[in-house]
Amino acid sequence: MNECIMCKGNLVDRYTNFVADVDNCIIIVKGVPSQVCSQCGEVSYSHEVALQLEKIVNKLKNAMTEIAFVHYNDVAA
Ligand SMILES: [Zn+2]
């Protein structure tokens, strides 16, 4: 059982939206598999998901759009 790094509360699997503010662009990734603390609401990602998010952000920040909306399942490779 995973526990929250902030408060040691229980983590529950949920899909959340990840928002990255990079340079002049805001990237919003919807439907990210994540773990949310049932006590304090802290969101954490597995190692694999964190790597995917990093890749997605690196790819999209070159797209030259001000706001990019993507769905995790559409862009995760
Ligand atoms: Zn917590």
N, CA, C, O and the ligand as a Tripos MOL2 file, in Angstrom:
@<TRIPOS>MOLECULE
protein
  309   307    78     0     0
PROTEIN
NO_CHARGES

@<TRIPOS>ATOM
      1 N           0.8420   -1.2000    0.0000 N.3       1 MET1
      2 CA          0.0000    0.0000    0.0000 C.3       1 MET1
      3 C           0.8810    1.2560    0.0000 C.2       1 MET1
      4 O           1.7440    1.4280    0.8610 O.2       1 MET1
      5 N           0.6470    2.1110   -0.9690 N.am      2 ASN2
      6 CA          1.4100    3.3460   -1.0220 C.3       2 ASN2
      7 C           0.8610    4.3640   -0.0390 C.2       2 ASN2
      8 O          -0.3380    4.4150    0.2340 O.2       2 ASN2
      9 N           1.7600    5.1610    0.4760 N.am      3 GLU3
     10 CA          1.2800    6.2340    1.3400 C.3       3 GLU3
     11 C           1.8510    7.5680    0.8930 C.2       3 GLU3
     12 O           2.9010    7.6410    0.2550 O.2       3 GLU3
     13 N           1.1290    8.6150    1.2470 N.am      4 CYS4
     14 CA          1.4690    9.9700    0.8340 C.3       4 CYS4
     15 C           2.8040   10.4050    1.4330 C.2       4 CYS4
     16 O           3.0680   10.1820    2.6140 O.2       4 CYS4
     17 N           3.6590   11.0430    0.5850 N.am      5 ILE5
     18 CA          4.9460   11.5150    1.1110 C.3       5 ILE5
     19 C           4.7760   12.7270    2.0160 C.2       5 ILE5
     20 O           5.6550   13.0390    2.8190 O.2       5 ILE5
     21 N           3.6370   13.4100    1.8810 N.am      6 MET6
     22 CA          3.4060   14.6090    2.6650 C.3       6 MET6
     23 C           2.8250   14.2880    4.0440 C.2       6 MET6
     24 O           3.3050   14.7890    5.0610 O.2       6 MET6
     25 N           1.7910   13.4520    4.0670 N.am      7 CYS7
     26 CA          1.0610   13.2710    5.3320 C.3       7 CYS7
     27 C           0.8640   11.8080    5.7150 C.2       7 CYS7
     28 O           0.2410   11.5090    6.7340 O.2       7 CYS7
     29 N           1.3960   10.8950    4.9010 N.am      8 LYS8
     30 CA          1.2520    9.4580    5.1610 C.3       8 LYS8
     31 C          -0.1910    8.9590    5.0290 C.2       8 LYS8
     32 O          -0.5400    7.8890    5.5280 O.2       8 LYS8
     33 N          -1.0160    9.7520    4.3490 N.am      9 GLY9
     34 CA         -2.3880    9.3070    4.0910 C.3       9 GLY9
     35 C          -2.4040    8.2460    3.0130 C.2       9 GLY9
     36 O          -1.3740    7.9910    2.3870 O.2       9 GLY9
     37 N          -3.5390    7.6240    2.7810 N.am     10 ASN10
     38 CA         -3.6690    6.5990    1.7420 C.3      10 ASN10
     39 C          -3.7300    7.2280    0.3620 C.2      10 ASN10
     40 O          -4.3770    8.2550    0.1590 O.2      10 ASN10
     41 N          -3.0420    6.5920   -0.5890 N.am     11 LEU11
     42 CA         -3.0910    7.0590   -1.9730 C.3      11 LEU11
     43 C          -4.1210    6.2320   -2.7310 C.2      11 LEU11
     44 O          -4.1560    5.0070   -2.6200 O.2      11 LEU11
     45 N          -4.9550    6.9200   -3.5010 N.am     12 VAL12
     46 CA         -5.9230    6.2130   -4.3280 C.3      12 VAL12
     47 C          -5.6350    6.4960   -5.8010 C.2      12 VAL12
     48 O          -5.2380    7.6020   -6.1680 O.2      12 VAL12
     49 N          -5.8430    5.4670   -6.6450 N.am     13 ASP13
     50 CA         -5.6220    5.6340   -8.0840 C.3      13 ASP13
     51 C          -6.7250    6.4940   -8.6780 C.2      13 ASP13
     52 O          -7.9110    6.2150   -8.5030 O.2      13 ASP13
     53 N          -6.3220    7.5400   -9.3780 N.am     14 ARG14
     54 CA         -7.2920    8.4210  -10.0320 C.3      14 ARG14
     55 C          -6.6780    9.0290  -11.2710 C.2      14 ARG14
     56 O          -5.4560    9.1000  -11.4050 O.2      14 ARG14
     57 N          -7.5360    9.4680  -12.1760 N.am     15 TYR15
     58 CA         -7.0520   10.1910  -13.3410 C.3      15 TYR15
     59 C          -7.1320   11.6830  -13.0450 C.2      15 TYR15
     60 O          -8.1710   12.1940  -12.6290 O.2      15 TYR15
     61 N          -6.0220   12.3690  -13.2670 N.am     16 THR16
     62 CA         -6.0000   13.8020  -12.9930 C.3      16 THR16
     63 C          -5.4960   14.5440  -14.2270 C.2      16 THR16
     64 O          -5.0370   13.9310  -15.1910 O.2      16 THR16
     65 N          -5.5870   15.8500  -14.1850 N.am     17 ASN17
     66 CA         -5.0360   16.6770  -15.2540 C.3      17 ASN17
     67 C          -3.7030   17.2330  -14.7930 C.2      17 ASN17
     68 O          -3.5580   17.7040  -13.6650 O.2      17 ASN17
     69 N          -2.7370   17.1660  -15.6890 N.am     18 PHE18
     70 CA         -1.4000   17.6680  -15.3910 C.3      18 PHE18
     71 C          -1.2000   18.9690  -16.1580 C.2      18 PHE18
     72 O          -1.4200   19.0130  -17.3680 O.2      18 PHE18
     73 N          -0.7900   20.0130  -15.4770 N.am     19 VAL19
     74 CA         -0.5810   21.3070  -16.1290 C.3      19 VAL19
     75 C           0.8820   21.6990  -16.0050 C.2      19 VAL19
     76 O           1.4400   21.7160  -14.9080 O.2      19 VAL19
     77 N           1.4980   22.0150  -17.1380 N.am     20 ALA20
     78 CA          2.8880   22.4570  -17.1410 C.3      20 ALA20
     79 C           2.9550   23.8580  -17.7330 C.2      20 ALA20
     80 O           2.3960   24.1280  -18.7960 O.2      20 ALA20
     81 N           3.6390   24.7260  -17.0380 N.am     21 ASP21
     82 CA          3.7940   26.1090  -17.4810 C.3      21 ASP21
     83 C           5.2330   26.2530  -17.9640 C.2      21 ASP21
     84 O           6.1490   26.4110  -17.1570 O.2      21 ASP21
     85 N           5.4350   26.1990  -19.2830 N.am     22 VAL22
     86 CA          6.7900   26.2810  -19.8170 C.3      22 VAL22
     87 C           6.9340   27.4780  -20.7490 C.2      22 VAL22
     88 O           6.1450   27.6590  -21.6770 O.2      22 VAL22
     89 N           7.9410   28.2820  -20.4910 N.am     23 ASP23
     90 CA          8.1980   29.4660  -21.3070 C.3      23 ASP23
     91 C           6.9120   30.2320  -21.5850 C.2      23 ASP23
     92 O           6.2860   30.7500  -20.6600 O.2      23 ASP23
     93 N           6.5100   30.3090  -22.8630 N.am     24 ASN24
     94 CA          5.3060   31.0730  -23.1970 C.3      24 ASN24
     95 C           4.1030   30.1770  -23.4320 C.2      24 ASN24
     96 O           3.1060   30.6070  -24.0100 O.2      24 ASN24
     97 N           4.1940   28.9560  -22.9930 N.am     25 CYS25
     98 CA          3.1850   27.9600  -23.3440 C.3      25 CYS25
     99 C           2.6740   27.2380  -22.1030 C.2      25 CYS25
    100 O           3.4250   26.9310  -21.1770 O.2      25 CYS25
    101 N           1.3630   26.9770  -22.1190 N.am     26 ILE26
    102 CA          0.7910   26.1720  -21.0480 C.3      26 ILE26
    103 C           0.3400   24.8510  -21.6540 C.2      26 ILE26
    104 O          -0.4270   24.8250  -22.6170 O.2      26 ILE26
    105 N           0.8120   23.7870  -21.0940 N.am     27 ILE27
    106 CA          0.4830   22.4600  -21.6070 C.3      27 ILE27
    107 C          -0.4100   21.7540  -20.5960 C.2      27 ILE27
    108 O          -0.0680   21.6270  -19.4200 O.2      27 ILE27
    109 N          -1.5600   21.3000  -21.0780 N.am     28 ILE28
    110 CA         -2.4980   20.6020  -20.2040 C.3      28 ILE28
    111 C          -2.6670   19.1720  -20.7110 C.2      28 ILE28
    112 O          -3.1090   18.9430  -21.8360 O.2      28 ILE28
    113 N          -2.3140   18.2410  -19.8750 N.am     29 VAL29
    114 CA         -2.4580   16.8300  -20.2300 C.3      29 VAL29
    115 C          -3.6050   16.2730  -19.3910 C.2      29 VAL29
    116 O          -3.5510   16.2710  -18.1620 O.2      29 VAL29
    117 N          -4.6430   15.7990  -20.0820 N.am     30 LYS30
    118 CA         -5.8170   15.3000  -19.3680 C.3      30 LYS30
    119 C          -5.7570   13.7870  -19.1980 C.2      30 LYS30
    120 O          -5.1230   13.0880  -19.9890 O.2      30 LYS30
    121 N          -6.4120   13.2980  -18.1800 N.am     31 GLY31
    122 CA         -6.5290   11.8580  -17.9830 C.3      31 GLY31
    123 C          -5.2330   11.1590  -17.6460 C.2      31 GLY31
    124 O          -4.9630   10.0640  -18.1380 O.2      31 GLY31
    125 N          -4.4280   11.7910  -16.8060 N.am     32 VAL32
    126 CA         -3.1480   11.1900  -16.4260 C.3      32 VAL32
    127 C          -3.3630   10.2110  -15.2650 C.2      32 VAL32
    128 O          -3.9190   10.5780  -14.2300 O.2      32 VAL32
    129 N          -2.9120    8.9540  -15.4510 N.am     33 PRO33
    130 CA         -3.0320    7.9950  -14.3520 C.3      33 PRO33
    131 C          -2.1510    8.4430  -13.1900 C.2      33 PRO33
    132 O          -0.9390    8.5830  -13.3500 O.2      33 PRO33
    133 N          -2.7370    8.6640  -12.0500 N.am     34 SER34
    134 CA         -1.9680    9.1860  -10.9290 C.3      34 SER34
    135 C          -2.5140    8.6510   -9.6230 C.2      34 SER34
    136 O          -3.5280    7.9550   -9.5810 O.2      34 SER34
    137 N          -1.8180    8.9930   -8.5690 N.am     35 GLN35
    138 CA         -2.2510    8.5880   -7.2440 C.3      35 GLN35
    139 C          -2.4810    9.8320   -6.4200 C.2      35 GLN35
    140 O          -1.6170   10.7030   -6.3170 O.2      35 GLN35
    141 N          -3.6630    9.9000   -5.8370 N.am     36 VAL36
    142 CA         -4.0440   11.0890   -5.0960 C.3      36 VAL36
    143 C          -4.2490   10.7220   -3.6370 C.2      36 VAL36
    144 O          -4.8920    9.7230   -3.3170 O.2      36 VAL36
    145 N          -3.6940   11.5420   -2.7620 N.am     37 CYS37
    146 CA         -3.8470   11.3010   -1.3270 C.3      37 CYS37
    147 C          -5.2860   11.5800   -0.9190 C.2      37 CYS37
    148 O          -5.8380   12.6360   -1.2260 O.2      37 CYS37
    149 N          -5.8770   10.6320   -0.2310 N.am     38 SER38
    150 CA         -7.2710   10.7990    0.1850 C.3      38 SER38
    151 C          -7.3740   11.7790    1.3470 C.2      38 SER38
    152 O          -8.4680   12.2080    1.7140 O.2      38 SER38
    153 N          -6.2330   12.1250    1.9200 N.am     39 GLN39
    154 CA         -6.2380   13.0010    3.0890 C.3      39 GLN39
    155 C          -5.9270   14.4600    2.7410 C.2      39 GLN39
    156 O          -6.6640   15.3650    3.1320 O.2      39 GLN39
    157 N          -4.8220   14.6870    1.9970 N.am     40 CYS40
    158 CA         -4.4190   16.0710    1.7310 C.3      40 CYS40
    159 C          -4.5220   16.4500    0.2570 C.2      40 CYS40
    160 O          -4.3300   17.6150   -0.0920 O.2      40 CYS40
    161 N          -4.8240   15.4800   -0.6170 N.am     41 GLY41
    162 CA         -4.9990   15.8010   -2.0290 C.3      41 GLY41
    163 C          -3.7250   15.8890   -2.8270 C.2      41 GLY41
    164 O          -3.7660   16.2420   -4.0060 O.2      41 GLY41
    165 N          -2.5930   15.5810   -2.2250 N.am     42 GLU42
    166 CA         -1.3190   15.5830   -2.9350 C.3      42 GLU42
    167 C          -1.3630   14.5680   -4.0810 C.2      42 GLU42
    168 O          -1.7730   13.4220   -3.8980 O.2      42 GLU42
    169 N          -0.9290   15.0190   -5.2750 N.am     43 VAL43
    170 CA         -0.9430   14.1420   -6.4460 C.3      43 VAL43
    171 C           0.4570   13.6380   -6.7260 C.2      43 VAL43
    172 O           1.4030   14.4250   -6.7550 O.2      43 VAL43
    173 N           0.6050   12.3350   -6.9350 N.am     44 SER44
    174 CA          1.9110   11.8060   -7.3210 C.3      44 SER44
    175 C           1.7500   10.8820   -8.5210 C.2      44 SER44
    176 O           0.6680   10.3560   -8.7820 O.2      44 SER44
    177 N           2.8500   10.6960   -9.2440 N.am     45 TYR45
    178 CA          2.8450    9.8690  -10.4440 C.3      45 TYR45
    179 C           3.8420    8.7460  -10.2930 C.2      45 TYR45
    180 O           4.8420    8.8730   -9.5870 O.2      45 TYR45
    181 N           3.5600    7.6490  -10.9630 N.am     46 SER46
    182 CA          4.5430    6.5690  -10.9890 C.3      46 SER46
    183 C           5.7360    7.0280  -11.8240 C.2      46 SER46
    184 O           5.6510    8.0070  -12.5650 O.2      46 SER46
    185 N           6.8350    6.3120  -11.6920 N.am     47 HIS47
    186 CA          8.0500    6.6530  -12.4220 C.3      47 HIS47
    187 C           7.7830    6.6850  -13.9300 C.2      47 HIS47
    188 O           8.2310    7.6000  -14.6220 O.2      47 HIS47
    189 N           7.0510    5.6800  -14.4410 N.am     48 GLU48
    190 CA          6.7690    5.5910  -15.8740 C.3      48 GLU48
    191 C           5.9500    6.7910  -16.3440 C.2      48 GLU48
    192 O           6.2320    7.3880  -17.3830 O.2      48 GLU48
    193 N           4.9420    7.1260  -15.5630 N.am     49 VAL49
    194 CA          4.0620    8.2380  -15.9440 C.3      49 VAL49
    195 C           4.8300    9.5570  -15.8920 C.2      49 VAL49
    196 O           4.6500   10.4150  -16.7560 O.2      49 VAL49
    197 N           5.6700    9.7190  -14.8970 N.am     50 ALA50
    198 CA          6.4710   10.9470  -14.7930 C.3      50 ALA50
    199 C           7.3810   11.1020  -16.0100 C.2      50 ALA50
    200 O           7.5560   12.2070  -16.5240 O.2      50 ALA50
    201 N           7.9590    9.9870  -16.4680 N.am     51 LEU51
    202 CA          8.8060   10.0240  -17.6590 C.3      51 LEU51
    203 C           8.0050   10.3900  -18.8960 C.2      51 LEU51
    204 O           8.4550   11.1800  -19.7260 O.2      51 LEU51
    205 N           6.8130    9.8110  -19.0160 N.am     52 GLN52
    206 CA          5.9400   10.1220  -20.1480 C.3      52 GLN52
    207 C           5.5700   11.5990  -20.1510 C.2      52 GLN52
    208 O           5.5840   12.2420  -21.2010 O.2      52 GLN52
    209 N           5.2420   12.1340  -18.9920 N.am     53 LEU53
    210 CA          4.8510   13.5460  -18.9030 C.3      53 LEU53
    211 C           6.0050   14.4390  -19.3320 C.2      53 LEU53
    212 O           5.8020   15.4450  -20.0130 O.2      53 LEU53
    213 N           7.2080   14.0710  -18.9340 N.am     54 GLU54
    214 CA          8.3820   14.8410  -19.3090 C.3      54 GLU54
    215 C           8.5590   14.8390  -20.8300 C.2      54 GLU54
    216 O           8.8560   15.8700  -21.4330 O.2      54 GLU54
    217 N           8.3700   13.6530  -21.4430 N.am     55 LYS55
    218 CA          8.4710   13.5280  -22.8940 C.3      55 LYS55
    219 C           7.4090   14.3600  -23.5920 C.2      55 LYS55
    220 O           7.6900   15.0670  -24.5590 O.2      55 LYS55
    221 N           6.1930   14.2660  -23.0910 N.am     56 ILE56
    222 CA          5.0750   15.0000  -23.6950 C.3      56 ILE56
    223 C           5.3390   16.5030  -23.6460 C.2      56 ILE56
    224 O           5.1360   17.2110  -24.6320 O.2      56 ILE56
    225 N           5.7930   16.9760  -22.4940 N.am     57 VAL57
    226 CA          6.0750   18.4070  -22.3380 C.3      57 VAL57
    227 C           7.1930   18.8370  -23.2810 C.2      57 VAL57
    228 O           7.1010   19.8820  -23.9260 O.2      57 VAL57
    229 N           8.2580   18.0240  -23.3590 N.am     58 ASN58
    230 CA          9.3720   18.3680  -24.2420 C.3      58 ASN58
    231 C           8.9450   18.4310  -25.6980 C.2      58 ASN58
    232 O           9.4270   19.2690  -26.4610 O.2      58 ASN58
    233 N           8.0260   17.5280  -26.0830 N.am     59 LYS59
    234 CA          7.5540   17.4890  -27.4610 C.3      59 LYS59
    235 C           6.6630   18.6940  -27.7540 C.2      59 LYS59
    236 O           6.7870   19.3350  -28.7980 O.2      59 LYS59
    237 N           5.7660   18.9890  -26.8210 N.am     60 LEU60
    238 CA          4.7540   20.0190  -27.0800 C.3      60 LEU60
    239 C           5.2750   21.4370  -26.9180 C.2      60 LEU60
    240 O           4.7220   22.3710  -27.4990 O.2      60 LEU60
    241 N           6.3140   21.6050  -26.1510 N.am     61 LYS61
    242 CA          6.7740   22.9780  -25.9480 C.3      61 LYS61
    243 C           7.4100   23.5550  -27.2070 C.2      61 LYS61
    244 O           7.6350   24.7610  -27.2990 O.2      61 LYS61
    245 N           7.6990   22.6890  -28.1740 N.am     62 ASN62
    246 CA          8.2060   23.1550  -29.4660 C.3      62 ASN62
    247 C           7.0870   23.3880  -30.4770 C.2      62 ASN62
    248 O           7.3450   23.7610  -31.6210 O.2      62 ASN62
    249 N           5.8570   23.1690  -30.0560 N.am     63 ALA63
    250 CA          4.7280   23.2780  -30.9860 C.3      63 ALA63
    251 C           4.3340   24.7290  -31.2460 C.2      63 ALA63
    252 O           3.5360   24.9990  -32.1440 O.2      63 ALA63
    253 N           4.8790   25.6610  -30.4750 N.am     64 MET64
    254 CA          4.6260   27.0880  -30.6700 C.3      64 MET64
    255 C           3.1540   27.4870  -30.5350 C.2      64 MET64
    256 O           2.7040   28.4270  -31.1900 O.2      64 MET64
    257 N           2.4320   26.8030  -29.7190 N.am     65 THR65
    258 CA          1.0780   27.2430  -29.4210 C.3      65 THR65
    259 C           1.0770   27.7660  -27.9920 C.2      65 THR65
    260 O           1.9030   27.3630  -27.1740 O.2      65 THR65
    261 N           0.1500   28.6610  -27.7000 N.am     66 GLU66
    262 CA          0.1330   29.2340  -26.3590 C.3      66 GLU66
    263 C          -0.4380   28.2660  -25.3350 C.2      66 GLU66
    264 O           0.0370   28.1670  -24.2030 O.2      66 GLU66
    265 N          -1.4750   27.5560  -25.7690 N.am     67 ILE67
    266 CA         -2.0690   26.5600  -24.8790 C.3      67 ILE67
    267 C          -2.2250   25.2550  -25.6450 C.2      67 ILE67
    268 O          -2.8380   25.2200  -26.7120 O.2      67 ILE67
    269 N          -1.6740   24.1990  -25.1040 N.am     68 ALA68
    270 CA         -1.8020   22.8930  -25.7450 C.3      68 ALA68
    271 C          -2.6000   21.9650  -24.8280 C.2      68 ALA68
    272 O          -2.2690   21.7780  -23.6570 O.2      68 ALA68
    273 N          -3.6540   21.3970  -25.3950 N.am     69 PHE69
    274 CA         -4.4700   20.4180  -24.6730 C.3      69 PHE69
    275 C          -4.2340   19.0520  -25.2850 C.2      69 PHE69
    276 O          -4.4170   18.8740  -26.4890 O.2      69 PHE69
    277 N          -3.8380   18.1040  -24.4930 N.am     70 VAL70
    278 CA         -3.7210   16.7520  -25.0320 C.3      70 VAL70
    279 C          -4.2940   15.7610  -24.0240 C.2      70 VAL70
    280 O          -4.3970   16.0470  -22.8310 O.2      70 VAL70
    281 N          -4.6610   14.5990  -24.5330 N.am     71 HIS71
    282 CA         -5.1030   13.5460  -23.6330 C.3      71 HIS71
    283 C          -3.9600   12.5580  -23.4670 C.2      71 HIS71
    284 O          -3.3310   12.1500  -24.4430 O.2      71 HIS71
    285 N          -3.7030   12.1850  -22.2430 N.am     72 TYR72
    286 CA         -2.5650   11.3020  -21.9480 C.3      72 TYR72
    287 C          -2.5370   10.0850  -22.8510 C.2      72 TYR72
    288 O          -1.4830    9.7310  -23.3800 O.2      72 TYR72
    289 N          -3.6760    9.4390  -23.0330 N.am     73 ASN73
    290 CA         -3.7200    8.2050  -23.8330 C.3      73 ASN73
    291 C          -3.3840    8.4490  -25.2980 C.2      73 ASN73
    292 O          -2.9280    7.5380  -25.9890 O.2      73 ASN73
    293 N          -3.6040    9.6600  -25.7740 N.am     74 ASP74
    294 CA         -3.3310    9.9700  -27.1820 C.3      74 ASP74
    295 C          -1.8520   10.2270  -27.4420 C.2      74 ASP74
    296 O          -1.3810   10.0440  -28.5650 O.2      74 ASP74
    297 N          -1.1230   10.6420  -26.4280 N.am     75 VAL75
    298 CA          0.2620   11.0540  -26.6480 C.3      75 VAL75
    299 C           1.2970   10.1560  -25.9840 C.2      75 VAL75
    300 O           2.4680   10.1900  -26.3620 O.2      75 VAL75
    301 N           0.8960    9.3590  -25.0090 N.am     76 ALA76
    302 CA          1.8530    8.4830  -24.3470 C.3      76 ALA76
    303 C           2.2400    7.3570  -25.3010 C.2      76 ALA76
    304 O           1.3840    6.7110  -25.9040 O.2      76 ALA76
    305 N           3.5310    7.1380  -25.4220 N.am     77 ALA77
    306 CA          3.9890    6.1110  -26.3650 C.3      77 ALA77
    307 C           4.3530    4.8320  -25.6100 C.2      77 ALA77
    308 O           4.7610    3.8470  -26.2250 O.2      77 ALA77
    309 ZN         -1.3570   13.3760    1.9790 Zn       78 ZN78
@<TRIPOS>BOND
     1     1     2 1
     2     2     3 1
     3     3     4 2
     4     3     5 am
     5     5     6 1
     6     6     7 1
     7     7     8 2
     8     7     9 am
     9     9    10 1
    10    10    11 1
    11    11    12 2
    12    11    13 am
    13    13    14 1
    14    14    15 1
    15    15    16 2
    16    15    17 am
    17    17    18 1
    18    18    19 1
    19    19    20 2
    20    19    21 am
    21    21    22 1
    22    22    23 1
    23    23    24 2
    24    23    25 am
    25    25    26 1
    26    26    27 1
    27    27    28 2
    28    27    29 am
    29    29    30 1
    30    30    31 1
    31    31    32 2
    32    31    33 am
    33    33    34 1
    34    34    35 1
    35    35    36 2
    36    35    37 am
    37    37    38 1
    38    38    39 1
    39    39    40 2
    40    39    41 am
    41    41    42 1
    42    42    43 1
    43    43    44 2
    44    43    45 am
    45    45    46 1
    46    46    47 1
    47    47    48 2
    48    47    49 am
    49    49    50 1
    50    50    51 1
    51    51    52 2
    52    51    53 am
    53    53    54 1
    54    54    55 1
    55    55    56 2
    56    55    57 am
    57    57    58 1
    58    58    59 1
    59    59    60 2
    60    59    61 am
    61    61    62 1
    62    62    63 1
    63    63    64 2
    64    63    65 am
    65    65    66 1
    66    66    67 1
    67    67    68 2
    68    67    69 am
    69    69    70 1
    70    70    71 1
    71    71    72 2
    72    71    73 am
    73    73    74 1
    74    74    75 1
    75    75    76 2
    76    75    77 am
    77    77    78 1
    78    78    79 1
    79    79    80 2
    80    79    81 am
    81    81    82 1
    82    82    83 1
    83    83    84 2
    84    83    85 am
    85    85    86 1
    86    86    87 1
    87    87    88 2
    88    87    89 am
    89    89    90 1
    90    90    91 1
    91    91    92 2
    92    91    93 am
    93    93    94 1
    94    94    95 1
    95    95    96 2
    96    95    97 am
    97    97    98 1
    98    98    99 1
    99    99   100 2
   100    99   101 am
   101   101   102 1
   102   102   103 1
   103   103   104 2
   104   103   105 am
   105   105   106 1
   106   106   107 1
   107   107   108 2
   108   107   109 am
   109   109   110 1
   110   110   111 1
   111   111   112 2
   112   111   113 am
   113   113   114 1
   114   114   115 1
   115   115   116 2
   116   115   117 am
   117   117   118 1
   118   118   119 1
   119   119   120 2
   120   119   121 am
   121   121   122 1
   122   122   123 1
   123   123   124 2
   124   123   125 am
   125   125   126 1
   126   126   127 1
   127   127   128 2
   128   127   129 am
   129   129   130 1
   130   130   131 1
   131   131   132 2
   132   131   133 am
   133   133   134 1
   134   134   135 1
   135   135   136 2
   136   135   137 am
   137   137   138 1
   138   138   139 1
   139   139   140 2
   140   139   141 am
   141   141   142 1
   142   142   143 1
   143   143   144 2
   144   143   145 am
   145   145   146 1
   146   146   147 1
   147   147   148 2
   148   147   149 am
   149   149   150 1
   150   150   151 1
   151   151   152 2
   152   151   153 am
   153   153   154 1
   154   154   155 1
   155   155   156 2
   156   155   157 am
   157   157   158 1
   158   158   159 1
   159   159   160 2
   160   159   161 am
   161   161   162 1
   162   162   163 1
   163   163   164 2
   164   163   165 am
   165   165   166 1
   166   166   167 1
   167   167   168 2
   168   167   169 am
   169   169   170 1
   170   170   171 1
   171   171   172 2
   172   171   173 am
   173   173   174 1
   174   174   175 1
   175   175   176 2
   176   175   177 am
   177   177   178 1
   178   178   179 1
   179   179   180 2
   180   179   181 am
   181   181   182 1
   182   182   183 1
   183   183   184 2
   184   183   185 am
   185   185   186 1
   186   186   187 1
   187   187   188 2
   188   187   189 am
   189   189   190 1
   190   190   191 1
   191   191   192 2
   192   191   193 am
   193   193   194 1
   194   194   195 1
   195   195   196 2
   196   195   197 am
   197   197   198 1
   198   198   199 1
   199   199   200 2
   200   199   201 am
   201   201   202 1
   202   202   203 1
   203   203   204 2
   204   203   205 am
   205   205   206 1
   206   206   207 1
   207   207   208 2
   208   207   209 am
   209   209   210 1
   210   210   211 1
   211   211   212 2
   212   211   213 am
   213   213   214 1
   214   214   215 1
   215   215   216 2
   216   215   217 am
   217   217   218 1
   218   218   219 1
   219   219   220 2
   220   219   221 am
   221   221   222 1
   222   222   223 1
   223   223   224 2
   224   223   225 am
   225   225   226 1
   226   226   227 1
   227   227   228 2
   228   227   229 am
   229   229   230 1
   230   230   231 1
   231   231   232 2
   232   231   233 am
   233   233   234 1
   234   234   235 1
   235   235   236 2
   236   235   237 am
   237   237   238 1
   238   238   239 1
   239   239   240 2
   240   239   241 am
   241   241   242 1
   242   242   243 1
   243   243   244 2
   244   243   245 am
   245   245   246 1
   246   246   247 1
   247   247   248 2
   248   247   249 am
   249   249   250 1
   250   250   251 1
   251   251   252 2
   252   251   253 am
   253   253   254 1
   254   254   255 1
   255   255   256 2
   256   255   257 am
   257   257   258 1
   258   258   259 1
   259   259   260 2
   260   259   261 am
   261   261   262 1
   262   262   263 1
   263   263   264 2
   264   263   265 am
   265   265   266 1
   266   266   267 1
   267   267   268 2
   268   267   269 am
   269   269   270 1
   270   270   271 1
   271   271   272 2
   272   271   273 am
   273   273   274 1
   274   274   275 1
   275   275   276 2
   276   275   277 am
   277   277   278 1
   278   278   279 1
   279   279   280 2
   280   279   281 am
   281   281   282 1
   282   282   283 1
   283   283   284 2
   284   283   285 am
   285   285   286 1
   286   286   287 1
   287   287   288 2
   288   287   289 am
   289   289   290 1
   290   290   291 1
   291   291   292 2
   292   291   293 am
   293   293   294 1
   294   294   295 1
   295   295   296 2
   296   295   297 am
   297   297   298 1
   298   298   299 1
   299   299   300 2
   300   299   301 am
   301   301   302 1
   302   302   303 1
   303   303   304 2
   304   303   305 am
   305   305   306 1
   306   306   307 1
   307   307   308 2
@<TRIPOS>SUBSTRUCTURE
     1 MET1         2 RESIDUE 1 A MET
     2 ASN2         6 RESIDUE 1 A ASN
     3 GLU3        10 RESIDUE 1 A GLU
     4 CYS4        14 RESIDUE 1 A CYS
     5 ILE5        18 RESIDUE 1 A ILE
     6 MET6        22 RESIDUE 1 A MET
     7 CYS7        26 RESIDUE 1 A CYS
     8 LYS8        30 RESIDUE 1 A LYS
     9 GLY9        34 RESIDUE 1 A GLY
    10 ASN10       38 RESIDUE 1 A ASN
    11 LEU11       42 RESIDUE 1 A LEU
    12 VAL12       46 RESIDUE 1 A VAL
    13 ASP13       50 RESIDUE 1 A ASP
    14 ARG14       54 RESIDUE 1 A ARG
    15 TYR15       58 RESIDUE 1 A TYR
    16 THR16       62 RESIDUE 1 A THR
    17 ASN17       66 RESIDUE 1 A ASN
    18 PHE18       70 RESIDUE 1 A PHE
    19 VAL19       74 RESIDUE 1 A VAL
    20 ALA20       78 RESIDUE 1 A ALA
    21 ASP21       82 RESIDUE 1 A ASP
    22 VAL22       86 RESIDUE 1 A VAL
    23 ASP23       90 RESIDUE 1 A ASP
    24 ASN24       94 RESIDUE 1 A ASN
    25 CYS25       98 RESIDUE 1 A CYS
    26 ILE26      102 RESIDUE 1 A ILE
    27 ILE27      106 RESIDUE 1 A ILE
    28 ILE28      110 RESIDUE 1 A ILE
    29 VAL29      114 RESIDUE 1 A VAL
    30 LYS30      118 RESIDUE 1 A LYS
    31 GLY31      122 RESIDUE 1 A GLY
    32 VAL32      126 RESIDUE 1 A VAL
    33 PRO33      130 RESIDUE 1 A PRO
    34 SER34      134 RESIDUE 1 A SER
    35 GLN35      138 RESIDUE 1 A GLN
    36 VAL36      142 RESIDUE 1 A VAL
    37 CYS37      146 RESIDUE 1 A CYS
    38 SER38      150 RESIDUE 1 A SER
    39 GLN39      154 RESIDUE 1 A GLN
    40 CYS40      158 RESIDUE 1 A CYS
    41 GLY41      162 RESIDUE 1 A GLY
    42 GLU42      166 RESIDUE 1 A GLU
    43 VAL43      170 RESIDUE 1 A VAL
    44 SER44      174 RESIDUE 1 A SER
    45 TYR45      178 RESIDUE 1 A TYR
    46 SER46      182 RESIDUE 1 A SER
    47 HIS47      186 RESIDUE 1 A HIS
    48 GLU48      190 RESIDUE 1 A GLU
    49 VAL49      194 RESIDUE 1 A VAL
    50 ALA50      198 RESIDUE 1 A ALA
    51 LEU51      202 RESIDUE 1 A LEU
    52 GLN52      206 RESIDUE 1 A GLN
    53 LEU53      210 RESIDUE 1 A LEU
    54 GLU54      214 RESIDUE 1 A GLU
    55 LYS55      218 RESIDUE 1 A LYS
    56 ILE56      222 RESIDUE 1 A ILE
    57 VAL57      226 RESIDUE 1 A VAL
    58 ASN58      230 RESIDUE 1 A ASN
    59 LYS59      234 RESIDUE 1 A LYS
    60 LEU60      238 RESIDUE 1 A LEU
    61 LYS61      242 RESIDUE 1 A LYS
    62 ASN62      246 RESIDUE 1 A ASN
    63 ALA63      250 RESIDUE 1 A ALA
    64 MET64      254 RESIDUE 1 A MET
    65 THR65      258 RESIDUE 1 A THR
    66 GLU66      262 RESIDUE 1 A GLU
    67 ILE67      266 RESIDUE 1 A ILE
    68 ALA68      270 RESIDUE 1 A ALA
    69 PHE69      274 RESIDUE 1 A PHE
    70 VAL70      278 RESIDUE 1 A VAL
    71 HIS71      282 RESIDUE 1 A HIS
    72 TYR72      286 RESIDUE 1 A TYR
    73 ASN73      290 RESIDUE 1 A ASN
    74 ASP74      294 RESIDUE 1 A ASP
    75 VAL75      298 RESIDUE 1 A VAL
    76 ALA76      302 RESIDUE 1 A ALA
    77 ALA77      306 RESIDUE 1 A ALA
    78 ZN78       309 GROUP 0 **** ****
